[in-house]
Amino acid sequence: MSEKKRFVQVGVGGRSEMYWKSICEDYKDQCEIVAICDNNEGRMNLRKKNLEKLGVDVKLYADSDFEKMIAECKPDTVIVTTKDCTHDDYICRALELGCDVITEKPMTTDEKKCERIVEAQKKSGKTVTVTFNYRYAPPRTQLKDMLMSGVIGNIVSVDFHWLLNTSHGADYFRRWHRWKKNSGGLMVHKSTHHFDLVNWWLSDIPESVFAVGKRNYYRPETAKSLGLENAGNRCHGCADSGKCPFALKMAENEGLKELYLDNEEFDGYQRDKCVFSDDMDIEDTMNVIVNYRSGATMSYSLHAFSPWEGFIVTFNGTKGRIEHTCQESVYVNGDGNIPGELVPEGTKTKVYPHFLPGYEVELWKGTGGHGGGDPVLLADLFDKNAPEDKYMRAADYRSGAFSIITGIAANKSFVSGEMVKISDILCPVPDPDYPVMPKPFEPVASDYLAKIEEFRNKNKK
Ligand SMILES: NC(=O)c1ccc[n+]([C@@H]2O[C@H](COP(=O)([O-])OP(=O)(O)OC[C@H]3O[C@@H](n4cnc5c(N)ncnc54)[C@H](O)[C@@H]3O)[C@@H](O)[C@H]2O)c1
């Protein structure tokens, strides 16, 4: 049998599980995880026990021993699943020590850290894979397939509206994400997925951004309006937790308790801060206009206190329009539910061709986290026999950079009230590899023209 690929993982919180579990269960013939690293000793001990249950023994390293881990364990690849603002440091150190990197999104949180990664990648020649699981969700890949096929011609604009609900959306206001220094705000932390989807769907590059962002809902005034007069600074032990619809009861959920509550003594990380406290600086209501190199434009919004979770995206092309609605299941990260599972009855795609009747498309199906994207992504990461991908879904540091830069520019626009040019803030980054898309003013296929003719004749009075 050929040698297994060796992995180590840094950051062993909620999201880490998808990776170590998949390596130890689905890809154990090809891959092995040999060590984990975190700044929280308690969480590492829990993960050690989790891995032992799968028959895997890993070494544990404190964050200060990252270099020692690399020297002793000699991994091929470092998986980075720490909080966002620490990604750049681990990515760069791993590259400098001769390892490839797989990192969770967002690749990093600001343009300076981004430049550091771009430089380190160039010097090392090693790979940085950014795991954009949303590209892999079958209904999203299907949209790419449709756009590539030219069914609506050349895409000139996109309307994209993402809704985070009062369960998952609220969760960003409880944890480290609530401070921009940690997450870049939702424009970077969350919208990196969405901006990446649009860059990839259109095979395009963002050029300028104008945005307005506010925190309208997660405020002390909302607590008062809900009759919560005694809100504390966290849910655990809060006098109002019995009547607060946002209370996160970690003690009552085994997964959240053992991962977070039981390990607070090690680093003071509280997973359940009050969503209404004034002690945060991220927005919950954001509107963004983006201009792309091709001439296409996008109007995008993100709301983090919606009654349902999912999105509506519309593509306007020179031959028609595609409308896609997607609803996702309710969860908070680490609560044991599958994150972002597709709600099939709430998901549909409709094509409206010019001059012909609209029709609904049978959706490509998949199960698992993030609309069925997680398992497909994992195969791409860990299966050396994964087939060639005509959609080019594997993303590297270039897509990582272009996906965060729209959000970083939006954050700047929130403050200045001005349009921000991407070339003013992003260091030179080569274009990502994208599939070829329909060109403007390509001749319309003769069978399509014939169909229009037939339809018009049939409907003549
Ligand atoms: N692609 C997705 O759909 C998706 C979903 C959830 C989270 N994520 C990403 O995964 C990453 C982890 O998120 P999470 O929800 O698991 O967070 P988490 O808070 O549950 O876990 C983060 C872990 O990193 C550790 N950590 C923090 N700072 C560290 C440091 N300096 N050195 C070493 N360890 C450190 C913490 O102790 C914790 O164990 C984030 O980048 C997040 O954006 C992606």
The ligand as an SDF file (V2000), in Angstrom:
LIG
                    3D

 44 48  0  0  0  0  0  0  0  0999 V2000
  -17.0110   26.7570    5.8060 N   0  0  0  0  0  0  0  0  0  0  0  0
  -17.9360   26.8130    6.7230 C   0  0  0  0  0  0  0  0  0  0  0  0
  -19.0750   26.6090    6.4050 O   0  0  0  0  0  0  0  0  0  0  0  0
  -17.5470   27.1170    8.1590 C   0  0  0  0  0  0  0  0  0  0  0  0
  -18.4500   26.8580    9.1980 C   0  0  0  0  0  0  0  0  0  0  0  0
  -18.0480   27.1570   10.4950 C   0  0  0  0  0  0  0  0  0  0  0  0
  -16.8040   27.7000   10.7500 C   0  0  0  0  0  0  0  0  0  0  0  0
  -15.9540   27.9530    9.7090 N   0  0  0  0  0  0  0  0  0  0  0  0
  -14.6120   28.5160    9.9490 C   0  0  0  0  0  0  0  0  0  0  0  0
  -13.8680   27.5690   10.7200 O   0  0  0  0  0  0  0  0  0  0  0  0
  -12.9880   28.2460   11.6050 C   0  0  0  0  0  0  0  0  0  0  0  0
  -13.2560   27.7670   13.0410 C   0  0  0  0  0  0  0  0  0  0  0  0
  -14.5610   28.1470   13.4160 O   0  0  0  0  0  0  0  0  0  0  0  0
  -15.3270   27.3910   14.6200 P   0  0  0  0  0  0  0  0  0  0  0  0
  -16.7480   27.6880   14.4540 O   0  0  0  0  0  0  0  0  0  0  0  0
  -14.8630   26.0010   14.7160 O   0  0  0  0  0  0  0  0  0  0  0  0
  -14.7850   28.2320   15.8690 O   0  0  0  0  0  0  0  0  0  0  0  0
  -14.5760   27.7040   17.3570 P   0  0  0  0  0  0  0  0  0  0  0  0
  -14.5040   28.8930   18.1990 O   0  0  0  0  0  0  0  0  0  0  0  0
  -15.5570   26.6450   17.6610 O   0  0  0  0  0  0  0  0  0  0  0  0
  -13.1460   27.0020   17.2750 O   0  0  0  0  0  0  0  0  0  0  0  0
  -11.9600   27.7070   17.0790 C   0  0  0  0  0  0  0  0  0  0  0  0
  -10.8260   26.9180   17.7360 C   0  0  0  0  0  0  0  0  0  0  0  0
   -9.6050   27.6210   17.5090 O   0  0  0  0  0  0  0  0  0  0  0  0
   -8.8890   27.7050   18.7440 C   0  0  0  0  0  0  0  0  0  0  0  0
   -8.0150   28.8750   18.6830 N   0  0  0  0  0  0  0  0  0  0  0  0
   -8.3700   30.1840   18.7420 C   0  0  0  0  0  0  0  0  0  0  0  0
   -7.2790   30.9570   18.6140 N   0  0  0  0  0  0  0  0  0  0  0  0
   -6.2250   30.1200   18.4760 C   0  0  0  0  0  0  0  0  0  0  0  0
   -4.8290   30.3080   18.2990 C   0  0  0  0  0  0  0  0  0  0  0  0
   -4.2950   31.5350   18.2390 N   0  0  0  0  0  0  0  0  0  0  0  0
   -4.0460   29.2270   18.1580 N   0  0  0  0  0  0  0  0  0  0  0  0
   -4.5630   27.9830   18.2010 C   0  0  0  0  0  0  0  0  0  0  0  0
   -5.8750   27.7340   18.3790 N   0  0  0  0  0  0  0  0  0  0  0  0
   -6.6900   28.7910   18.5070 C   0  0  0  0  0  0  0  0  0  0  0  0
   -9.9700   27.7700   19.8020 C   0  0  0  0  0  0  0  0  0  0  0  0
   -9.5070   27.3740   21.0760 O   0  0  0  0  0  0  0  0  0  0  0  0
  -10.9950   26.7970   19.2360 C   0  0  0  0  0  0  0  0  0  0  0  0
  -10.7300   25.4790   19.6530 O   0  0  0  0  0  0  0  0  0  0  0  0
  -13.2290   29.7370   11.4040 C   0  0  0  0  0  0  0  0  0  0  0  0
  -12.2740   30.2480   10.5420 O   0  0  0  0  0  0  0  0  0  0  0  0
  -14.6010   29.7850   10.7600 C   0  0  0  0  0  0  0  0  0  0  0  0
  -14.7380   30.9140    9.9180 O   0  0  0  0  0  0  0  0  0  0  0  0
  -16.3130   27.6480    8.4380 C   0  0  0  0  0  0  0  0  0  0  0  0
  1  2  1  0
  2  3  2  0
  2  4  1  0
  4  5  1  0
  4 44  2  0
  5  6  2  0
  6  7  1  0
  7  8  2  0
  8  9  1  0
  8 44  1  0
  9 10  1  0
  9 42  1  0
 10 11  1  0
 11 12  1  0
 11 40  1  0
 12 13  1  0
 13 14  1  0
 14 15  2  0
 14 16  1  0
 14 17  1  0
 17 18  1  0
 18 19  2  0
 18 20  1  0
 18 21  1  0
 21 22  1  0
 22 23  1  0
 23 24  1  0
 23 38  1  0
 24 25  1  0
 25 26  1  0
 25 36  1  0
 26 27  1  0
 26 35  1  0
 27 28  2  0
 28 29  1  0
 29 30  1  0
 29 35  2  0
 30 31  1  0
 30 32  2  0
 32 33  1  0
 33 34  2  0
 34 35  1  0
 36 37  1  0
 36 38  1  0
 38 39  1  0
 40 41  1  0
 40 42  1  0
 42 43  1  0
M  CHG  2   8   1  16  -1
M  END
$$$$
